[in-house]
Amino acid sequence: MGLANSDLIKGAVDMLTALLTGVNNLADSLGPVGGTITRFLAAFLGFKIGKNVFDNIFSSFTSTFAKMGNFFENEG
């Protein structure tokens, strides 16, 4: 299980590295102003997507723990 998790993490890191390299190459090809705008938009979208993923993960944990709490309350 630990090996599978490390392979999954390595794949995610490699994917994000390739994505960032692509954004940097695109930004460099657009010049100083275009590159700045491209990097700003990429950061903005990254934060928006990250927030959505973070919210979805924790809402899933919250609903799971709420269901577990209801289960234990009904058992007693």
N, C-alpha and C positions, 0 to 999 in steps of 0.2 A: 504494500500500500504506500509506503514512504517513497519508493522508487517511482511509482506512477504519479504521485503528487509532484515530485521534483521534475519529472518530464513535462507535466502539464504547466508548471510554473515556468520552466525554461522555454516552452513553446509560446507562452503568453508574452514573456519578455522579448523573445526574438521577433514576434509579430509587432509589438509596440516599437521596438528599435527600427524595424523596417519602415513602419509608418512615419516615425519621426524623421528618419533619413530622407524619405520621399518628400515630406513637407519642407525640410531644409533645402533640398535640391530645387524644388519648385520656387521657394522663396528667393534663393540665390539667383535663379534665372530671371526673376522679375525686377531685379534692381533694388536699390535701397528703399524706395517708397513702397513699391509693390510687395517687397519682401517683408517689410514691417507690417503692412496690412494683412498679408497672408499669415504671418506668425501670430498676430493678435487674434485673427478669426479662428485659427487652429486652437489656440489656448482657450478662447471663449467656448468653442464647441466642446473641447475636452472637459472643461469644468462642468458644462451642462450635462454631458453624457455621464460623467463620473458621479454627479449628484443624483441623477436618475437611477443609476446602478446601485449606489449606496442606499438610497431610499427604498428601492425594491428589496434589497437583501435584508435590511433591518425590518421592513414591514412583514416580510416572510417569517423572520425570527419571532417578531412580536405576536403574529397570529398563531404561530406554532405553540409558543409558550402560553398564550391565552387559552388555547384549546387544552393544553396539558393541565393548566390550572383549573379549568372547568371540570375536567375529568376527575381530578383528585378531590375537588369539592363535592362532587356527586357520589364519590365512593364512601365518604365518611358518614 
